[in-house]
Amino acid sequence: MQKDTETTRQVVPATDILEMDDGFHILMDLPGVGAEGLAIDLEENELTIRGTSTYAPVDKGNAMHVEFDAVSYARTFTLSDIVDRERIKATLRDGQLDLFLPKAEAAKPRRIEIRTA
Amino acid sequence: MVIDFNSLYDVPKNFERLFDEFARMQAGGARRTQYPLVNVYESDNGYVVDVIVPGVTPEDIELTLTESNLIIKGERKASSGRMFRQERSSGSFQRIINMNVPVDRDNVEARSVNGILRVSIPKAEAVKPRRIAIQS
């Protein structure tokens, strides 16, 4: 069985999407991915997250039991107009990416003042 | 004194068999609890156990080494808020790795890098394969 050393297997990372009062949070599991291996691109409405894992299996000795391998992750999301593009924040910690997508000011529920004319 | 090598040869077989049983047992409950994936490598010097635990800080992981078992226990807290999509598992998890060979408990190292925890467990000196000099 030949192993292709150039490209690693691509996997869709497990993601939670939640909405809180200040905006949306996208939490992705990217084990083995550090800041250098992560790329987040926003093009028009599409947000693409790409990450490569730096996990290197131990090559000395034998693999007794292997359940995972070094993979690369890729996933694309389509953003709605509510999201304030300028203030998107990404935090990567312990292999978990927290993408904060704030809602634009105009979209937050607002009480409209009534003027008595 | 005679050194019995039989136990050393059997280790991979027993180890693998234990793992297969364990994996089969876990398969049914995998949906309910978090199932951190684990890789185990063996060399002459010791074992290396890699565990995938993204989003869990090292403080939340409990690593216990008994005489023959490595127990990895922890909990991943579920996120709060209005969930639109939930694909990641949360909750408490536990994996037990059985080692048939005595290990050197004082020299175990564990490092967590980017959500992958690597535990290096050296084998006890007495068990390491040793070169025997032939006298002529």
Chai-1 contact restraints between the chains, C-beta under 6 A:
chainA,res_idxA,chainB,res_idxB,connection_type,confidence,min_distance_angstrom,max_distance_angstrom,comment,restraint_id
A,A14,B,E87,contact,1.0,0.0,6.0,A-B,restraint_1
A,A14,B,R88,contact,1.0,0.0,6.0,A-B,restraint_2
A,T15,B,E87,contact,1.0,0.0,6.0,A-B,restraint_3
A,D16,B,S79,contact,1.0,0.0,6.0,A-B,restraint_4
A,D16,B,Q86,contact,1.0,0.0,6.0,A-B,restraint_5
A,D16,B,R88,contact,1.0,0.0,6.0,A-B,restraint_6
A,I17,B,F84,contact,1.0,0.0,6.0,A-B,restraint_7
A,I17,B,R85,contact,1.0,0.0,6.0,A-B,restraint_8
A,L18,B,S79,contact,1.0,0.0,6.0,A-B,restraint_9
A,L18,B,G81,contact,1.0,0.0,6.0,A-B,restraint_10
A,L18,B,M83,contact,1.0,0.0,6.0,A-B,restraint_11
A,E19,B,G81,contact,1.0,0.0,6.0,A-B,restraint_12
A,E19,B,R82,contact,1.0,0.0,6.0,A-B,restraint_13
A,M20,B,G81,contact,1.0,0.0,6.0,A-B,restraint_14
A,D29,B,P54,contact,1.0,0.0,6.0,A-B,restraint_15
A,D29,B,R88,contact,1.0,0.0,6.0,A-B,restraint_16
A,P31,B,I52,contact,1.0,0.0,6.0,A-B,restraint_17
A,P31,B,P54,contact,1.0,0.0,6.0,A-B,restraint_18
A,P31,B,G115,contact,1.0,0.0,6.0,A-B,restraint_19
A,P31,B,I116,contact,1.0,0.0,6.0,A-B,restraint_20
A,G32,B,N114,contact,1.0,0.0,6.0,A-B,restraint_21
A,G32,B,I116,contact,1.0,0.0,6.0,A-B,restraint_22
A,V33,B,N114,contact,1.0,0.0,6.0,A-B,restraint_23
A,G34,B,N114,contact,1.0,0.0,6.0,A-B,restraint_24
A,Y55,B,I116,contact,1.0,0.0,6.0,A-B,restraint_25
A,V58,B,Y41,contact,1.0,0.0,6.0,A-B,restraint_26
A,V58,B,V48,contact,1.0,0.0,6.0,A-B,restraint_27
A,K60,B,S43,contact,1.0,0.0,6.0,A-B,restraint_28
A,G61,B,Y41,contact,1.0,0.0,6.0,A-B,restraint_29
A,G61,B,E42,contact,1.0,0.0,6.0,A-B,restraint_30
A,G61,B,S43,contact,1.0,0.0,6.0,A-B,restraint_31
A,N62,B,E42,contact,1.0,0.0,6.0,A-B,restraint_32
A,A63,B,Y41,contact,1.0,0.0,6.0,A-B,restraint_33
A,M64,B,F15,contact,1.0,0.0,6.0,A-B,restraint_34
A,M64,B,V40,contact,1.0,0.0,6.0,A-B,restraint_35
A,M64,B,E42,contact,1.0,0.0,6.0,A-B,restraint_36
A,H65,B,F19,contact,1.0,0.0,6.0,A-B,restraint_37
A,H65,B,V40,contact,1.0,0.0,6.0,A-B,restraint_38
A,V66,B,N39,contact,1.0,0.0,6.0,A-B,restraint_39
A,E67,B,L37,contact,1.0,0.0,6.0,A-B,restraint_40
A,E67,B,V38,contact,1.0,0.0,6.0,A-B,restraint_41
A,E67,B,N39,contact,1.0,0.0,6.0,A-B,restraint_42
A,F68,B,L37,contact,1.0,0.0,6.0,A-B,restraint_43
A,F68,B,I52,contact,1.0,0.0,6.0,A-B,restraint_44
A,D94,B,G55,contact,1.0,0.0,6.0,A-B,restraint_45
A,D94,B,T57,contact,1.0,0.0,6.0,A-B,restraint_46
A,D94,B,G115,contact,1.0,0.0,6.0,A-B,restraint_47
A,G95,B,P54,contact,1.0,0.0,6.0,A-B,restraint_48
A,G95,B,N114,contact,1.0,0.0,6.0,A-B,restraint_49
A,G95,B,G115,contact,1.0,0.0,6.0,A-B,restraint_50
A,Q96,B,P54,contact,1.0,0.0,6.0,A-B,restraint_51
A,Q96,B,G55,contact,1.0,0.0,6.0,A-B,restraint_52
